[in-house]
Amino acid sequence: MTITETEGSAGVQRILSGAKPTADSLHLGNYIGAVRNWAEMQSRYDAVIFIPDLHAVTVDFDPTTLAHRTRTVAAQYIAAGIDPEKCTFFVQSHVPEHAELAWALNCITGFGEASRMTQFKDKSAKQGSDSTTLGLFAYPTLMAADILLYQADLVPVGEDQRQHLELTRNLAQRFNTRFGETFTVPEPAILRETAKIYDLQNPTAKMSKTGESPNGAIQLLDDPKITAKRIKSAVTDDGTEIRFDAENKPGVSNLLTIYSVISGKTVAELEAEYAGRMYGHLKVDLANLLVDFVTPLRERTNELLADPAELDRLLARGADKARSIAGTTLDTVYDRMGFLPRRQA
Ligand code: TYM
C-alpha cells in the first residue's frame, strides 16, 4: 500500500492532520485510516500533528471532560508512534491563529457551498436545527484554516474527510486568485484500502465515535476482553467463504482489511490461509491478534496519562513552534486582505 504522494517542490514536504477529542478514546478506524499513516510518514515529511479541540465544541460537549479527552488523544498519538520530537505537536486552541484565519475564510465561503457539506447535512439532520450551531456550519472552514495556516502539501485522512479537503483546495485557490499567491493548495493523502473501516455491527456504515451501536466500534482504550468480544460478535455475511468482496461480503471484507493492517499480511495471503475454514476461525484469530495489538497501546497511553504535566509541557512546546509558523501565514493573509497593520504602542 502506498500513499499518493505529490511531486515535491524544493525541500521536504509538509503533512498535517489531527483527530478530534470527542470521545474517551480513539477507535480502530481512526488508527487504521489516519494515525498509523501519520506515524509512518513523520520521518519522511515535516509533520504537523495536532488535536482539533476547537472542532470538538461544534457538537454537544462536556466542559468537565474536554481537557482530559484532549490529553488522552495526545497520549494515544504518542502511544501509536507519533514522536513529538520529530513533529510539530500541539492543541488547536493554544494557537489562536486557527480561529482568526477561519474567520477570514468564512468571509470568502459561500453560504450555499458550506450548506452542501455532507457531514454538516447529516449531523444537522440528526440533531435538528435548534441544536445545530453556527460552529458546526463553519466547521469545514476552520478545518481549511488548520491546513492552510501551515502551508501543508499533503493531508493524510480517511475517506470521510475528502469533501472537506476539496473545499480547502477551493478556498486556497480562491484566496490566491483574489488576493495574490498566499497558500499552498494541499492534496489529500488517502490510502484506498483502509480509507474507511466499517462498523462491526453494521458493515455498510463507517466505524465512528458516535455509532448507533457501541458494539460496532473497537475503542483503543477498551478493556482488551471487550475488544475480543466485539470482534467475535461482529456481523458476518451469508455463505461461508472467507473472501474479500466489499459489495457482497462487507462484514468479512472489513475483518480482512483490519486483519491485514494489523498483521502486515496481504488480503490475498489471508484468503489463502483461511481457504476452507469458517468465519469463526477468522474471528477468533483476529480477536487474539487485536488483543495483542491494543494491550501495549493501552498500557503506554495510561502511562503517559499518569504524567499530565509532561504531556502539557510537550504540547506547550509544540504550540510555540506552531505559532511561529501560523503567525507568519496570518500576517501575510491580513496584509493581502488590506487590514490596517497594528503598530507597536
Ligand atoms: P475525526 O476526528 O473524525 O477522525 C480522525 C481521522 O480518522 C479518520 N477516520 C477513519 N478512517 C477510516 N475508517 C473510519 N471508520 C474512520 N473514522 C475516522 C478520519 O478520516 C480522520 O482522518 N475533521 C477531522 C479533524 C480535523 C482535521 C483537520 C483533519 C480538523 N482539522 C485538519 C485533517 C486536517 C475529523 O473530524 O476527524
Residues whose N, C-alpha, C, O or C-beta is under 5 A from the ligand:
A	BS01	TYM	L16 S17 G18 A19 K20 G29 N30 G33 A34 P52 H55 M143 D146 P156 V157 G158 E159 D160 Q161 T194 A195 K196 I197 Y198 K206 M207
